[in-house]
C-alpha cells in the first residue's frame, strides 16, 4: 500500500500554494495537444508486454503525491550527495519508473520542454486504471516538477501496509484526505500483486494459532500458504485480489468482507465503524466506488502541487535540470 507523518508535515499540508494557479484538464490543449494520446499509447504498449505493470503505475502516483505533493520527486535518482525518495525503504519495490522516462522522451520529441514529469505520472496512473476496466476521467494538469527529493521524507510520509485504522486515518487526514478517500483509494488494491513476505507475516509468523492471523479467512490463509510455500522464493508473489487480480473492480471490497484482504492495513478497514460502512457500501455498489474513486484521485492529485513559475519542467524525469 501506500507510513508516517511528523507534526511539521501536518502543518504544511495544502492543496495549492498561496497564489498558485489552479490545475486544468485543458492545460496542454494548445501547447501539447497530443499529450493524452502519447501517454495512453505508451501505457497500452507496456501493458501488452506485461499486464502486471498497471498497479505499479498507480502506486507511483500515490507515492509521489504523499511525499511533498504531486511533483515528480519520486522519479529522481540518488546522487553521491543525496539519497532520493526512490531509494527509501518504502520505495525499494517501486516499479515502472522506466516507463515514465520513455513517455517523457516521446513527449520531449513532440513538445520540447512543455509537459512536466508530475503530470505524466498522473496521466499514466489514470490510463493504468482505465485500461484495466476501471473508470475514465479527465486528469487535471499544469503541475510543475519539484526541486528536491529525499529518502527521509518518503520514509516519514508514506502509509504502511502494517498500519491500523487509526494510523491510516491520521496519515490521510494530514494530507487533506478524508476517511472516505482512505477507503476509496485503498480500492487500488483491486489490481496488482505483492511479494510473499507480506503473506508470510500473516500465515506463518503471526502470534496466533499455527502462526496464522485470526483476522484472515482460514481458507484464504491456506491458499496463501500454497501460493507462498516456505522457504520463500526471491520472486514469489501473490495477487492482492484473489478473485479478479487483473481487473479493476469492486471485488477487493467483497474480499475484505470475507476476510480475504492480503495486507494488515486492508484488514484494518474492517475494525473501524466508519471505514467498515464504506467498505460495505462499495462491495454492494461498484458504480459508487468508481465515482468516488475518480473524485479521490482528483483530490489526491492536487496535494501540494507546484504551478505557474514554481519548480521546473524537467528535461529528464530522473534528474533535476541543474
N, C-alpha and C positions, 0 to 999 in steps of 0.2 A: 504494500500500500504506500501511501504517501509517506514526527519525532519532536522537537521541543522548542519552547519559546521562553526567552528571558523577558523580564519586565521591560527592559529597554526597547525590545522589539515591539511589545504591545503598544507602547506609547507612540510609535511611529507609523502604525498601520493606517493606510489611507487608500482610497480608490484612485484619486488623481492628486498629483502635487498641486499646491495652490497656484492658480493662474495657468495651469496646464490646459492644453487643448483637448477636447473630448475625442474619443475614438469614433470611427465612422466605417460603415460597411462599404462605402464607395470611395474610400481613401485613395486607392490606386486607379480609379476609373480612367483618368487621362494619362497619368504618369507611367502606369504599367498595367494596361487592361488585360494582359494575358496571365497575370499572376495566379488567379484561381485555377485556370486550366493547367498551367505548368505544374503546380503543386498536386492537383488531382491526378494527373497522368503519372507523375513520378511515384506517388504513393501506390497507385494501381499496379504499376510495373513491379514495384518492390513486393507487393502482396502476392503477385503471381509467382515470384521467386520463393517467397517464404510467408505463408499465411499467418504465421505467429508474430509477424512484425507489427501488427496493428496495435496491440496492447502496449508495447514499449513506446510507441509514438505518443499515445495518450499520457503515459507515465512521464515522459519528458516534459510535457506541458504542465502537469501537476507540480513536478519537482522544480521547474523554472519559476512558476508563479508563487510558490510558497516561500521562496528564498529571495528577499529583496524585490519582490514583484516580478511581473512578466517582462523580463528584459533580456532574455537570451543568455544570462550569465552561466547557466548550467552547461553551455556549449564550449566554454573557454577551456583550453588546455593549460595544465600547470606549467610553470617555468621554474628555473632554479631558485628564483626569489619568491615564488608564491605557489602554494598548493591550492588549486582551484576547486570549485564545487564538485565537478565531475569525479574528483579523486577522494571525496569524503566517504566515510564508511557507508552512509545510506545510498550513495550513488555508485557503489562498486559494481553493481549488476545492471546499471542502466545501459540500454541498447539503442541502436538506430540513430546515433548521433552522426554517423557517416552519411545516412540518407539526407539529413538536413544540409550537410555540406554539398552533396550532389545537387540538391534543389537550389541552393544558393548559387552554385556555379551556373546553372541553367538560367536563373533569373538575372545574374550579372551579364550574361551574354545577351539577354533580351532587353533588359532595363538597367544599365550600369548605375550602381550607387543609389538605387531607389528603394528597394524592399529590404526591410530590417529582418534580421535573423529571428527576433522575437515574434514577428508576425508570421514568419514561415513555420515556426513551432506551433503557433495557434491554428494555422490553416491545416497543417499536416495532422494534428490531433483530430480536428473535425472530420477530415477525409477518412481517417482510420475508423472512426465511429460509423460514418455514413456508408462506407464501402463494406462494412460487416453487418449490415442490416439495421443499423441504428437510425436515429433521426437526422434530418438535414437542417441546416440553419445558415444564415448569413453571418460570417465572422466579422466582428468589429476590428478594424485595423488602424494603423497610424502609430503603433508603438515604435520607440527608438531603442537601440541596444545599449545596455548598461556598460559602465566603465570599471566595474570591479567584480571579482568572483573569488570567494574564499571558502575553503573547506569547512572552517569553523562555523560560518553562517549556515551552511547546509545542515551540519550536524545538530545545530540548536533550533532549527525551524521546521524540519520535516517530521510529520507524524509517524509513529512506529506501528508495525504490524502486531506488536505485543501490547499496545495501549488498551486501557479500559475505557468505558464510555465517557466517564468524567474527563479524562485526559484528552480524548478526541474532541469532545465538545469545547473544551478550553482552547485547544490548538486552533480549531476552525474559527472560533469566536475572535481570537486575536488577529485573524486575517479578515475580519468583517463578514464572515460566513456563518450562516445560521445552522441550527440543528437539522433542518430540512436539507440544507446544502450538503451537510456531512453525509446524511443517509443517501442522498441522491448521487453525489459524486462517488460514493463507495460502490455504486452500481457499475462503475467502470470495470469492476472485477467480474463482470459478465463475460469478458473475453480475457485470454491470456493464460499464463501458467507460472508456476513458482518452483524453485528448487526444492527437492525433497527434504532438505534440512528443516523447512517450515513444518512439514507434515510430521517429521520425526520427533520434533519437540512435543507434539500433542499425542502421538500414538506409541512412542517408545519411552520417552524420557519425562513424562508428566508425573507429578507427585499424586498418583491415584492408583486405583486397582489395575494391575497389569501394566502400569505405566501409561494408561490411556486417559486422556482428558474426559472427565464425565460429562462435559457440556457438548461433546461430539456424539452424533448418532452412532451407535455401536456398529451397525452395518457399514456405515461410511468409514469408520475407523479401520475396520478390517480390510476394506477396499484400498485405503491408503497404505496399509501395510503391504498389500500385494503389489501395488504400484511402486512402492519405495522400500524394497527389502533391504535388510542390513547385511553386510556393510553398504552404506550408501555409495552409489557411483558418482563420480565427479559431475556428470552432466544429467543425472536423473531428475526429471521434472514431473509435476502433477498439475492438471488443469485446475483453475480457480473455480470454474463452473462445471461440475461433472456431467450435467445434462446436455448443454449446448455450448461447449467451450469456444467454438469459432463463430458464434452468432451473438451479436449484441441484442439482448432482450431482457425481460424481467425475471428470467429463471433464477438468477442469482438470489433474488428475494425469496422465491419459493424454496430454494436450497436452504437459506438461513432459517426459515420457519421449521424446516425438517432437521435442523441442527447439522447441516452439511456445509457449513462455512469453513474454509481452509484456515484462515488466519484467526488468531486470538482476537484481533480487532474486528473481524467480521462477527464473531460470536458475541462480542461486547454490545453490538447493536440490539441484541435481544434482552439486555439486562437493564435498560433504561426505558421507562414508560413512554417517553416522548419519541425515542428512536424506534422502539418496537411498533408503535402505532403507524409510523411512516413505512416501515418495512412491510407491515401487513397490508397497507393501502397499495403499495407498489406490486406486491405479489398478486393482488387481485386485479390490478388495472395497469396494463402496460402503457396505455396512452398517457395516463397521468405521470408515470415515470418518465416517458420520453419528453413530454412537455416541460416538466420540471428540470430534467437533465439539461436541456438547452438553456434554460434560464440560469442554472447554476454554473454552467460552463462560461456563459457570457459574464456572469458576475465575477467568477474567479479570474477571467481574462482581463479584468480591469484593475486587479490588485497592483498598487504601486507602480503603474506604468509611467514611462518617460515619453513625452510628446514634444512637438514643436522643435525647439533648438536644444532640448535636453539630450544628454547622451550622444550617440553617434549612429550612423548606418555603417556597420562593419563591412569591410571588403571580403573578409573570410570569417565565417561564424566562430571558428575555434580560436581566434586571436583578436585582441584589440588592435585598432588601426595604428596606434603609436604607444 
